[in-house]
Each structure stands twice: as structure tokens, then as C-alpha cells.
Amino acid sequence: MGFGDLKSASGLKVLNDFLSDRSYIEGFVPSQADVAVFDVLSAPPPADLCHALRWYNHIKSYQSQKNSLPGVKKPLGQYGPPGVADATSGSAPSASKAVANDDDDDDDDIDLFGSDEEEDAEVAKLKEQRLAEYAAKKAKKPALIAKSSLLLDVKPWDDETDMAKLEECVRSIEMDGLVWGQSKLVPVGYGIKKLQISCVVEDDKVGTDILEEKITAFEDHVQSMDVAAFNKI
């Protein structure tokens, strides 16, 4: 297991493919597995590796509390897809040095981890070939678009606010990756009602921060906006 060399373009490509249908390196919450991989990256992945960049920005937000994240940090070679060895310079060696077989591999597996000595040119060439084959195999799979379902609470200034106009303003916001859904007015108190409206967003294109900025820009009608519910699709 591994991602190849995470300090190279080919390694980042393996990481991006690995995260195309995952939110985290392991499990369903941020953990020490994410910290272990994040710590070896010297800079954010390029924008065309959207899954890796999404993950990087998300884990970056946990840096102040990374030591308290669950799990035990393991060597990089114990994370990632099977059939790819860790070759990142400076990373700790994995406890297992055997490269796992792909479904159609034969019995001529090569130890891509190598020894503590410098890999010779032949082994390095075979390693790059395996990485390229894995990347090509993953490229044939359709990319999954990460989406989320949001429920927003949009609050007016007072009971005299035209709520029909407020909703019209909100729905006038158009962005690539944003689809508005159903809405209703919910009583708050003292005759005031808030607009509760749902939407579906593509995570890589639309964030809650930019939605809040655009909605509260209608300051004649909108006092504030809160995210009442947030669910991954």
C-alpha cells in the first residue's frame, strides 16, 4: 500500500484518484491517517487534482487540533491503494514491504519498497511503470462529483420585511454547482418568520461561506443566514 512519491506529480495523481470516492484517508471522520499524509505535502495539490485539493483544504482546517484527532499515526506505506508502494522521501518505512497484487497480477511481484540503500535504475523504472498502470486503470473510472444537501435559515430584519421578495432575492443567486430546492416560512416569534430553503451544491464549486456572503448582500431584506442542516450526498 502507498501513494508512490507524494512529492511528485505521479504520487499526487494517485492520491487524487484514491480520494475520488472518499472523504478521508481512512474511515468517515478526520483522523491521524489524514494527518500522516497531510504532513508530507509541502504545498496544496494543483487545482486540476480537485479531490486531493478538497481533502487538503479540509484537513488544513484541523491543524490547530490535529494532535487530538482519533487514531494512531502509521507509516505512509500502510495507507493508500493496494499495488502502489510508498516512495516519498523522508517518510517512515512500512512494516510490510511486499506490494499487494492487483486482481490480474501474476506471481512475479517485485518489492517496490526496496532496502535502505538507493534503488537502482531498473527497480525505479518498474516502480514508475506500476504507478502509471494504476493511474491509467483509475482514469477509466468515471469521476464521482462530491455533493452536499444544505438547509438554510434566512432571517429578515422584522415582521414588515417582504418575505416573497426576500425569497426572490435568494433564488436569484445563480452559481455553477448550485441548485435551489423547496422552501417554506417558519415562525420565529413576535410575528416574524424566517425563510427555510434547501439546496444541493457541488462541494468543489460552492461553499457555505460564499453562499452566506451572497445572501447577506441583500441587506435591505436579510439580517442573517445560518446553516440548519448539512448532509453529504
N, C-alpha and C positions, 0 to 999 in steps of 0.2 A: 504493500500500500504506500501511497505517497502522491505528490503532485509534480514530481520532477524537480526542476530548479525554479523555485518561486521568484528568483531574482532575474529570470529570463522571460521573454515573451511566450515561449512554449509552455513554461510552467504556469504562467498566469492564465493561459488559454485552458489548460487542464482544470485549474481552479474554477474558472468561469463556467465551464461545462458541468463540473461537479455540482455547482450551486444553481444550475438552471431549474432544478425541481426541488431545491431545498432552501430553507431559510437560514439554517445554521450548519456548521461542520458536523456536529452530532446532535441528535435529539431535536427538541422543539423549543428550546429556550437557549439564550446565550450561556456559554459555559467556558471552562478552561481550554477546551478544544479550539474554540474560536480565538481565544487569547494567544494560544501557541502559534496558530497560523498567522494571525494579525501581526504579531511581534516581529516576524521575519520580513514583512513587507516594508520597504523603505519609503514607499510613496503609494498614493491611491492607484488602482488599476486604471488603464485608459478608458475613455468613455465608451468605446465600442465593445468593451467587455462589461456589459450592463449588469449581469448578475453578480459578478465579483465586485463591481463598484458599489452596487446597492448594499451588499453584505459588508463591505469595508466601511462605508459611512455609518451603517447601523452599529457595528461593533465599536467604532470610534467613539460613539456617544456614551459607551460604557467605560471609557478609560479611567475615569476617576474612581470606579468601583470594581475594576477588573479583578483585583485580588480576592474579592468576596463572591465572585461568580462560582457556581457549583462545579463539581468535578475535580479531577486531578490532571494537571498538565502532563502530557506524554510526549515522547519524541515525534517529530513530524511524520516519520515513516509509519506511524500507527494510525494516521488519518488519511482520508482521500480514497480514490477509487482503487480497486484491485488491479493488478497488472501494471502499475506505474510505481517506480521506486522514488524515494526522496533523494534528491541530489542537490539540495540547497546548501550552499557553503555556509559553514558556521552552525548548522543545525545538529542536534544531538542524534546519534545513530539509533536506529530502531532495534528493538530486541529481536526482531525477526529479519533475517537478511534474504530470505527466499522470496522471489517475486511470484505472486499468485497467478495461476493460469487463467486465461480467458477461456470462454466456453469451447472455442475451437483451437486452443493451443495444443501443440504436440508435447512430447516428453523432453524436448531439447531446451528447457528453460535455462536462462543464464542469470547468474547472481549479479543484478544491476547495482546492488549496494557496494560491492567491491570490498576491499580491505582498507586499512588506514593509509595505505600507500596510494600514490597518484594513479588514477585509472589510465590504462594505456589507450591508445587511439582506437583500437578495434572495439573495445568494450564501450567507449564513449560513443562511437558511431552506432553500435547496436542499440544503445540506450535511446539516442535521439530518434532512431527508426521506430522503436516501440512507442515513444511518445507521439510521433507523427501518426502512427497507425491508430492509436487510441483517439487522438483528436479527430481524425477523419471518420472514425466509427461514430463518435458522438455527434459530429456535424450532420450526419444523416438524419438524426432525430429532430423532429420539429421543436423549435424553442417554445418553452412554456412562458406565457406572459403572467407575471405576478400581479394579482388584482386584490383590492380590498373593498369591502362594503362599509360605508360610513353612514351614521345617523347624526345629523347636525341639529343643534338647537340655536336658532337665531332669534335674539331678543330685541324688541323695539324699545323706544325711549319711554313711551307712556301709552295709555289707553286710547289716545287720539291718533296714533300712528295708523296710516292706511296699510293694513296688512296685505291686501291684494297687491298694492304697489310694491311693498317690501318683497313679496314672493316673486313678483315680476322682475325686480332688480336682481335677485339671487339667480333666477333661472336664465337671466341674460348673460351670465358668465359662461363663456364657451372656451374650452381648452381641449387639446388633443389628449385623449385618455380619460376624459370626464364625461359621465352620463348621469343626468339627473333622474331621480325616481319619484316615488309618491311623496306626498306631503300632507300635513294636517296642522290645525291650530290647536294648541294645548293651553288651557287656562293656567295662569301663573298666580294671579291674585289681584284684588282691587280693580277688577275689570280688565286687566292686562292679559293678553295672550301672546305666546311665543310661536314662531313658525318651526315645526319639526319636519325636516326634509331629508330624504335619503339620497344617496348617490353611490355609484361604483366608479372607482378610479384605478388606473394602472399605476402601480407603485413607483415605477421608474420615471413617470412623467408628471404626476400630480401628488403633492404632499399637503398635509393639513395646514402647514404654515402659509403656503401661498393661497389656499382656499380662504383662510381667515383674513389674510391681507386684502384679497379682492372683495370679500363680502362686507367687511367693516369699512371698506372705502365708500360705501353708500351711507355716509354718516348722517344724512338727513332722516334716515329711516331706521338704521341699525345701531343698536347700542353695543352689542357684543355677540360673539359666536363661540359655542362650545361643542366639542365632540362628545355626543351622548353614548355612542357605541362604535366600535371599530373591530371588524372581523375580516380575517383573511379568507379569500375565496379559493 
